[in-house]
Amino acid sequence: MKNEYNSIEKLHEIISGEKGLLAYFYSDRCAPCVSLRPKVETLVSEYFQDMKMVFVNSEAHPDISAHYGIFANPCILVFFEGHEFRRYSKYISISQLGSDIQRVYSLLFDN
């Protein structure tokens, strides 16, 4: 899968190297993960084109999930300039996610 990460080191490297990044932790056996994913992908591609979006299969890589303190799916971590900005888990509102990202995103990318 595109932008799929399977090591803590590689994920940390990409997080620290991007101005804005959204990490989507999921499991293929999680119905909310499957239904939410296209909505998050659309949000990022339409409104936050300069942000990188990466995926981590929590079931296949529990070490990565544990490293980031993720014990439920779906979980979204938003990073700006290498620092965790927000964390969303389980019941995620797309409009709230977009609204939260927009404020910092506009400061970093709309110059």
N, C-alpha and C positions, 0 to 999 in steps of 0.2 A: 504494500500500500504506500502511496505517495506521502512523504513527510512523516513516516512512521519511525519512531525511535525505540531502540531496544537496549540502550546502555545509559547509565547515570552520567558517565563522563561526556558522552556525545550530546546528551540533552543539556547538561550544564554548559557545555561549550556554545551551543546554539543560543541558549537563553542569554548568556553574557555577551554574545556578539550581535544581538539585535536590539534596535531601539524599542520595538514593540513586538510582543509575542504572546500568542494564546496557545496554551497547552490543553488538549482535550484528552482526558483519561476516560477510558471506556472498557466495556466488555461486550463481546459479540452476543452473549446470552442475556444481555440487559435490554429489555424492550425500550425503556426511556432513552437509553444511549443511542439506539438505532434510529429512533424517531427524531431526536433532538439534533443529531449530527448534521443533517442537511440544512437545517435552519441556522445553525451556527456558521456553517461554511458559507451560506448565502449572505449572512450578516457581515462577515469579514470581507468577502469578495466584493460586495456592493458598497459598503460604507468605510471600510478600514483597509484599503488596498495595500497600504504600506506596512501593515502588520504581517508577521509570519504566523502561520498556523501549523502546529505539529500535533501528532497523535501518539498516545501511548496506550497499548493494550494492557490494562491492569491485571487481567487474568493471566496473560502470558508472561508478564514482567512484574510480579508482585514486589520485587526488590526496589524498582523505580518508584512505584506507588508508595511504598513504605518510607522511602527516603524523603519524599515530599509530604508525608503525613496524610496520605489519601487512603481511606479505608472503605469508601463507598463510591459507587458509580451512578450516573456520570459525575465527573468533577472537572471543572474548568479552572485553570490558573491563568491569570493575566499578569504579564510582566512588562514593565517599562524600564528601559535602561538597566536590565539585569536584576531588577528588584521586583519581588512579588507585590502587585498592586491590589488585586482582589482575588478571592477564592469563592467559587460557586459550587454547590454540591446538591445532588438529588433533584430537588424541584427548582428548576432554573427558568427564569423569565427572560425571554429574548429581548423584550423592550427594556427591562432593567439592565441587562448585560450591555446592550447598545448604549444606553444613556450613561452608564458608569464609564465605559471606555471612551466615549466621545469627548468628555471634558479634558482628560489628559492627552488623548490622541491629538486633539486640535492644538494643544500647546506645543507638542513635539513635532508634528508633521505639517501643520498649516502655516509655515513661515515663508 
